[in-house]
Structure formats: C-alpha cells, structure tokens
Amino acid sequence: MPTIRVAVDFDEVNFKCQRCGACCHHRRPEGFGDLVAADRLAEFVEKSNLIYLTREEIEKISQRYRLPAEEFVDTLHPYNGRLVKVEDRGRKVILDLPVMKSKEDSSCVFFREGSGCSIYPLRPRACRLFPFRVEEESTAKGDILLKIGYNPTCPGIGRGEAIDKRSLEELVAEQFRSRAEELAEEILDLKARGLISYGAEVYRTVPGRGRGAERKKDPRL
C-alpha cells in the first residue's frame, strides 16, 4: 500500500453552508464513453462533481432508510457490492465505482426542494467535503499526494468561520483510504485467482448510464 499524504492547497478560507442545493446537483460531463482511460481521468474528475460512495456508506444508508442499493446507487454494471470488473481475458481492469444516483433534473435522489438533503445525518463523506475538491498526484516513489482545493463559486465561501484544515485533511485521508482498501482487497483476490493479466490496463467507468445489464458476466466476479 503506497504512503498517502494530504495537503491543503490554500492559506485560509471561511465557509458556511447556505443550504442552496448547488452541491446536490450532479454533473456527468459529455465527451466520454462508458470507460475513462487513465490519461483522461484527471479531465473527467475536473469536469464532474459526482458523489462517490463507499460500501460502508451504501450499507448504512440502505439499512437506516430501508432502501435497496439500486434505488440510490449508480454504476455502469448492475451493482452487486463489488467494485472491480475484468474484461478481455484479464487485459482490462474496470473500476466501477458507485456514485449517488440523480433524478432527471440532475439533483440527488435524496434532495428535496425547500428542505434540502433528506439523509443529512448519514450524508456521504464526499458530500461533507463540498465545496472542497481533491486532486490526486503520484510521486516518483509511488506515493500518493492528495491536494485539497475548493470551488470559489460556492456561495458559502467567505462566510462563517475559518475552515479547520486538520479536520479537513483527516476527512480526505479517511475517504481515500477507505476506497483504496476496498479496491486493493478485490484486485488482490482477482490476481490470486489468475483473472488479471500482467500489464492489464485500468479504466474507470462513467456511472449512471444504465448500461451493462445485458452484458455477459464472468460468474466468478
């Protein structure tokens, strides 16, 4: 597991949520197919504001509100609790990371006009982070640097109290570490079973398209 370092990339910022709902509307950028190759991932992340979910968050929301995952989780392939798919005889590794489902107007399925988030106590870490954004960089040693910036167009920026940088860094590290551990567990399992080829290319999906339901799946995945 690579070393993860988190750094706030600003001096001081005040923020207080204005309950405007701007962060509850999700963007899925145009110009991408079902899969995003590594060389376009940064572009995709920059142009989108999807709310990525961990398995733990999905389970908690599902249990607390008695909802099946498919009612609020979006993935390319039908969601079955696993994040990693393999195609082309192991030469293509696909990270089908779950995101929060949106309504037709792009708002979150849990957003209610006039009252805001209907699951606020259990809102995902990605929601708690807004309007702060994370850029991921790899160092020459293979370590990972997570640089925290923010969206200056958010109407809550410049209001309220100064952000606690340490708490923000801890939240980002916790979110990233949780996802990294989930992916590492599945990838190691697939490699141990010989389902991933040496030098396999890694892709991320563009979730929410509702595709993949008819594709033939490897029963071992």
C-alpha positions as CSV (number, residue, x, y, z in Angstrom):
1,M,0.0,0.0,0.0
2,P,1.5,3.4,-1.0
3,T,2.0,6.1,1.5
4,I,-0.8,8.7,1.4
5,R,0.0,12.4,2.1
6,V,-2.7,15.0,2.3
7,A,-2.1,18.8,1.9
8,V,-4.4,21.8,2.0
9,D,-3.6,23.9,-1.1
10,F,-4.8,27.3,0.3
11,D,-3.9,29.6,3.1
12,E,-7.2,30.3,4.9
13,V,-10.8,30.0,3.8
14,N,-14.1,30.8,5.6
15,F,-17.1,28.7,4.8
16,K,-20.7,28.3,6.0
17,C,-23.3,26.2,4.1
18,Q,-26.1,28.3,2.6
19,R,-28.4,25.3,2.0
20,C,-28.7,26.4,-1.6
21,G,-28.6,22.8,-3.0
22,A,-25.9,23.6,-5.6
23,C,-23.8,20.7,-4.5
24,C,-26.8,18.4,-4.6
25,H,-26.9,18.6,-8.4
26,H,-24.5,16.2,-10.2
27,R,-22.6,16.8,-13.4
28,R,-21.8,13.9,-15.8
29,P,-19.6,15.6,-18.4
30,E,-20.2,15.0,-22.1
31,G,-17.5,13.7,-24.4
32,F,-16.7,10.4,-22.6
33,G,-17.7,6.8,-23.4
34,D,-18.6,4.2,-20.9
35,L,-15.0,3.9,-19.8
36,V,-12.4,6.5,-19.0
37,A,-8.8,5.7,-19.6
38,A,-6.1,6.7,-17.2
39,D,-4.8,9.6,-19.4
40,R,-8.3,11.3,-19.4
41,L,-9.2,10.6,-15.7
42,A,-8.0,14.0,-14.5
43,E,-10.1,15.7,-17.1
44,F,-13.2,13.7,-16.2
45,V,-12.8,14.4,-12.5
46,E,-12.3,18.1,-13.2
47,K,-15.5,18.3,-15.2
48,S,-17.7,16.3,-12.9
49,N,-18.9,16.6,-9.3
50,L,-20.3,13.1,-8.8
51,I,-20.7,11.8,-5.2
52,Y,-18.7,8.6,-4.9
53,L,-19.9,6.2,-2.2
54,T,-18.0,3.5,-0.2
55,R,-19.5,0.1,0.5
56,E,-19.8,1.1,4.2
57,E,-21.8,4.3,3.3
58,I,-24.1,2.3,1.0
59,E,-24.8,-0.3,3.7
60,K,-25.5,2.3,6.3
61,I,-27.9,4.3,4.1
62,S,-29.6,1.1,3.0
63,Q,-30.1,-0.2,6.5
64,R,-31.1,3.1,8.1
65,Y,-33.7,4.1,5.5
66,R,-34.6,0.5,4.4
67,L,-33.8,1.1,0.8
68,P,-32.3,-1.4,-1.7
69,A,-28.9,-0.1,-3.0
70,E,-30.2,0.1,-6.6
71,E,-32.6,2.9,-5.6
72,F,-29.8,5.3,-4.8
73,V,-26.6,3.8,-6.3
74,D,-25.4,4.3,-9.8
75,T,-22.8,2.2,-11.6
76,L,-22.2,1.2,-15.2
77,H,-22.7,-2.5,-14.5
78,P,-25.6,-3.7,-12.2
79,Y,-24.3,-3.0,-8.6
80,N,-23.6,-6.2,-6.7
81,G,-21.3,-4.9,-4.0
82,R,-18.1,-5.4,-6.0
83,L,-16.1,-2.5,-7.5
84,V,-13.7,-4.2,-9.9
85,K,-14.7,-5.9,-13.2
86,V,-12.4,-7.7,-15.6
87,E,-12.8,-7.9,-19.4
88,D,-10.8,-9.1,-22.4
89,R,-9.4,-12.1,-20.6
90,G,-8.0,-10.1,-17.8
91,R,-6.3,-7.5,-20.0
92,K,-8.8,-4.8,-19.0
93,V,-9.5,-3.9,-15.3
94,I,-12.5,-1.8,-14.8
95,L,-13.1,0.2,-11.6
96,D,-16.9,0.6,-11.5
97,L,-17.0,2.9,-8.5
98,P,-20.6,3.6,-7.2
99,V,-21.9,7.1,-7.1
100,M,-25.1,8.7,-5.8
101,K,-28.0,8.4,-8.2
102,S,-29.5,11.5,-9.7
103,K,-33.0,12.5,-10.8
104,E,-33.8,13.7,-14.3
105,D,-33.1,17.3,-13.4
106,S,-29.6,16.2,-12.2
107,S,-30.4,16.6,-8.5
108,C,-29.6,13.9,-6.0
109,V,-32.3,11.4,-5.3
110,F,-32.3,12.4,-1.7
111,F,-32.6,16.2,-2.4
112,R,-35.9,17.8,-1.6
113,E,-36.6,21.3,-2.9
114,G,-37.2,23.7,0.0
115,S,-35.8,21.3,2.7
116,G,-32.5,20.0,1.3
117,C,-30.9,16.7,2.0
118,S,-33.3,14.1,3.4
119,I,-30.5,11.9,4.7
120,Y,-28.3,14.7,6.1
121,P,-27.2,12.8,9.2
122,L,-25.8,10.0,7.0
123,R,-24.7,12.0,4.0
124,P,-21.5,10.5,2.4
125,R,-18.1,11.9,3.1
126,A,-18.0,13.3,-0.5
127,C,-21.0,15.5,0.5
128,R,-19.3,16.6,3.7
129,L,-16.3,17.7,1.8
130,F,-18.1,20.1,-0.6
131,P,-17.1,22.7,-1.7
132,F,-13.6,21.3,-1.2
133,R,-12.1,19.3,-4.1
134,V,-9.2,16.8,-4.1
135,E,-6.6,16.5,-6.8
136,E,-4.6,13.2,-6.7
137,E,-0.9,13.2,-7.7
138,S,1.6,10.3,-7.7
139,T,5.2,11.0,-6.6
140,A,8.3,9.5,-8.1
141,K,8.4,6.9,-5.3
142,G,4.9,5.8,-6.0
143,D,3.3,7.5,-3.0
144,I,0.1,9.5,-3.4
145,L,-0.3,13.2,-2.7
146,L,-3.9,14.5,-2.2
147,K,-4.1,18.2,-2.7
148,I,-7.2,19.9,-1.3
149,G,-8.6,23.0,-3.1
150,Y,-12.0,24.5,-3.2
151,N,-14.7,25.7,-5.5
152,P,-14.7,29.5,-5.3
153,T,-18.2,29.8,-6.9
154,C,-19.9,28.2,-3.9
155,P,-22.0,30.9,-2.2
156,G,-20.9,29.6,1.2
157,I,-17.2,30.5,0.6
158,G,-16.1,33.6,2.5
159,R,-18.9,33.2,5.1
160,G,-18.9,31.8,8.6
161,E,-15.7,30.6,10.4
162,A,-12.3,29.6,9.1
163,I,-12.1,26.0,8.0
164,D,-10.3,23.6,10.3
165,K,-7.6,22.4,8.0
166,R,-6.6,19.4,10.2
167,S,-10.2,18.1,10.3
168,L,-10.5,18.6,6.5
169,E,-7.3,16.7,5.9
170,E,-8.4,13.8,8.2
171,L,-11.7,13.6,6.3
172,V,-10.0,13.4,2.9
173,A,-7.5,10.8,4.2
174,E,-10.3,8.7,5.7
175,Q,-12.3,8.8,2.4
176,F,-9.4,7.9,0.2
177,R,-8.0,5.2,2.5
178,S,-11.4,3.5,2.7
179,R,-11.8,3.4,-1.1
180,A,-8.2,2.3,-1.6
181,E,-8.6,-0.6,0.8
182,E,-11.8,-1.8,-0.9
183,L,-10.1,-1.7,-4.3
184,A,-6.9,-3.4,-3.1
185,E,-8.8,-6.2,-1.5
186,E,-10.7,-7.0,-4.7
187,I,-7.7,-6.6,-7.0
188,L,-5.5,-8.9,-4.9
189,D,-8.3,-11.5,-4.8
190,L,-8.7,-11.4,-8.6
191,K,-4.9,-11.6,-9.1
192,A,-4.7,-14.6,-6.8
193,R,-7.3,-16.3,-8.9
194,G,-5.4,-15.5,-12.1
195,L,-8.1,-13.3,-13.5
196,I,-5.9,-10.3,-14.1
197,S,-3.2,-10.4,-16.8
198,Y,0.2,-8.9,-16.4
199,G,0.3,-5.3,-17.7
200,A,-3.5,-5.0,-17.7
201,E,-4.9,-1.5,-18.5
202,V,-7.0,0.1,-15.9
203,Y,-10.2,2.1,-16.6
204,R,-12.8,4.0,-14.6
205,T,-16.5,3.9,-15.6
206,V,-18.8,6.7,-16.3
207,P,-21.6,5.7,-14.0
208,G,-25.3,6.5,-14.3
209,R,-25.7,5.4,-18.0
210,G,-27.8,2.4,-17.0
211,R,-25.9,0.2,-19.4
212,G,-24.2,-3.2,-19.0
213,A,-27.3,-5.1,-17.7
214,E,-27.3,-7.4,-20.7
215,R,-23.5,-8.0,-20.9
216,K,-22.3,-11.5,-20.2
217,K,-20.6,-11.5,-16.9
218,D,-17.9,-13.8,-15.6
219,P,-19.7,-15.8,-12.8
220,R,-16.5,-15.6,-10.7
221,L,-16.7,-11.8,-10.4
